[in-house]
Amino acid sequence: MELRSINYFVAIAELGNISAAAVKLGIAQPALTRHIKQLEGELNTILFNRLARGVQLTASGRELLEYANRIVSEVAQAKHEISGLRSKPKGSIVFGASPTISSILMPKVVSDTLQEFPGIHMRLIEGRSIRLNDFLLTGLLDIAILTNPLPSYKFHLTPLISEPLCLVGIAGMLPKQSPIALGGLNSLPLILTPGMLALTHKAGSGKKSALHVIAEIESIETIRSLVKAGEAITIAPASAFHEELNRDELQAMTIEIKDLRRDLVLASRIDNAHLPAVREVSRIVKAAVKSQMGGYAIS
């Protein structure tokens, strides 16, 4: 039973006249008559009584009309919903970001998403990049901002920003000479996140002895408080302390170590990167990075 034949049947039933239905549908009357006869043959029943002026539904025709109206309505609703998904995506998006990135970007990302696509429900999960990577693989996340990720055939990766890492601290605790080389870090009391510690070791070719790490702390907010109190200094991208740097509460100093950078990459799984909601949120994230972190980007 073709949907076209069902639509033809409904039109004839509503108008009670095959000729009038043919005009409304824009097809020849003989062709319309053939479709109805084929439908009657398929159902092995008579749907219309032919009258002198038009047609009249039989008992079978009236029963079919109830089903046909529901079918036509459901198909129209499906078209509306699918078209709506293309123009105004909706659904749930689980987004992952580190606490540092989340505090800088996510207020704008969430706000812009809600304004532009109120049908998208966002859930934010914060964590270290390695944890977010695993969550993407297992399907707990739809999309995430990762730090220096390794290439993977399972991910669709879009570079967002590449930032140099700096020494950040109060003026009295930073070295006098700038930029500072790796050897100049030996005597400095450092508090680092595990991610920054890993990046620094990697850039320094694994020379762990070059770093005097007095504490390793995951919370960037705890590190922020300790650095502002003069307890230690840290290594971080300048964007992580942009408010304190703008207010001259802290200062940043370039570290002269090749490839000591934080590369932020927007990652989604290959199997969902094409979904409208994922595409639109990705676009909003890229715009937010440009507006919120553009001053720290290095091409």
C-alpha positions, -999 to 999 in steps of 0.1 A, spaced: 0 0 0 17 32 -12 14 65 7 5 82 -26 -25 59 -30 -36 66 6 -34 104 -1 -54 99 -32 -80 79 -14 -84 105 14 -88 133 -12 -116 114 -30 -133 106 3 -132 142 15 -146 156 -18 -169 127 -27 -160 131 -64 -132 116 -84 -131 144 -109 -129 171 -83 -101 151 -65 -82 148 -97 -82 186 -102 -72 192 -66 -43 167 -68 -32 178 -102 -34 144 -119 -55 130 -147 -88 114 -137 -81 80 -154 -48 78 -135 -65 85 -102 -92 59 -109 -65 33 -116 -48 40 -83 -81 35 -64 -88 2 -83 -53 -10 -75 -59 -1 -38 -92 -20 -39 -75 -50 -55 -48 -50 -29 -73 -49 0 -97 -72 -19 -127 -49 -11 -148 -21 -26 -140 13 -11 -164 35 -30 -200 31 -44 -201 48 -77 -231 72 -79 -245 93 -107 -229 124 -92 -198 113 -74 -188 85 -51 -198 73 -16 -177 54 9 -186 18 16 -183 3 51 -148 -9 42 -140 26 29 -151 43 61 -130 19 81 -100 25 59 -105 63 61 -99 62 99 -66 45 94 -57 66 64 -63 99 83 -40 87 111 -13 77 86 -14 110 68 -13 129 101 16 108 114 36 113 82 29 151 83 41 152 119 72 132 111 81 156 83 75 186 107 97 171 134 125 161 111 125 195 93 126 211 127 156 191 137 174 204 107 165 240 112 163 241 151 182 211 165 169 197 198 178 170 222 204 163 249 241 172 246 266 160 272 296 183 271 330 178 287 356 204 296 383 209 322 375 232 352 398 259 338 383 258 303 348 255 318 351 287 338 363 307 308 341 293 280 311 275 292 290 304 306 290 319 270 286 285 253 256 275 274 241 310 272 244 312 234 231 277 230 200 283 251 193 316 232 197 302 197 185 266 203 162 264 233 153 228 223 189 217 232 194 205 268 230 208 278 247 188 306 283 197 315 308 173 330 342 187 342 373 167 345 409 162 334 415 157 297 424 121 300 392 113 318 371 132 292 389 113 265 377 80 281 342 93 286 340 102 249 351 67 239 325 50 262 297 73 250 292 92 283 301 124 264 289 136 231 315 163 227 345 176 247 374 201 247 406 181 251 441 192 259 469 180 236 450 148 225 466 121 205 451 115 170 424 88 170 404 73 142 374 72 165 373 110 170 365 140 148 390 166 160 389 203 154 418 225 166 406 255 187 435 273 201 472 269 208 486 287 239 521 290 252 526 281 289 539 307 312 552 311 348 524 328 368 529 343 402 531 375 422 558 399 411 582 393 440 584 355 434 590 355 396 626 354 383 641 387 372 652 375 338 626 368 310 622 346 291 633 318 315 649 286 303 642 251 317 672 252 340 658 284 356 629 264 371 651 244 394 648 265 425 613 278 419 585 265 442 559 252 418 523 241 423 510 224 392 479 205 380 487 169 368 480 180 333 505 209 334 531 186 351 527 161 323 530 188 295 561 203 312 578 169 316 570 160 280 584 194 266 615 190 288 622 155 275 613 139 307 638 159 329 618 157 361 647 169 381 644 203 365 612 210 383 608 217 420 572 208 425 561 213 461 525 203 454 504 187 427 468 198 428 439 191 404 418 221 414 428 253 395 409 274 420 430 260 449 461 268 429 448 302 421 444 310 458 478 297 468 495 316 440 478 349 448 488 344 485 524 341 474 528 305 486 542 293 452 541 300 415 525 279 388 528 270 351 497 276 331 484 293 299 478 330 305 441 326 298 437 306 329 445 337 350 433 364 326 413 383 353 442 384 378 466 394 350 443 421 338 441 435 374 479 432 378 473 409 408 496 384 391 522 385 365 531 360 337 565 352 323 574 334 291 591 300 295 617 293 268 610 257 262 603 245 227 567 230 222 556 240 257 521 248 247 485 239 255 466 229 224 429 228 229 409 206 205 372 201 201 365 164 199 334 144 191 330 107 181 330 100 144 295 83 147 278 115 160 299 144 146 273 148 118 243 152 141 227 187 138 228 194 176 265 184 178 273 205 147 256 236 160 271 234 195 305 229 179 300 261 159 290 280 191 321 267 210 344 278 182 329 313 183 332 314 221 369 305 219 375 333 195 356 359 216 367 347 251 402 335 244 412 351 211 437 374 227 457 344 238 456 325 205 488 319 186 485 308 150 
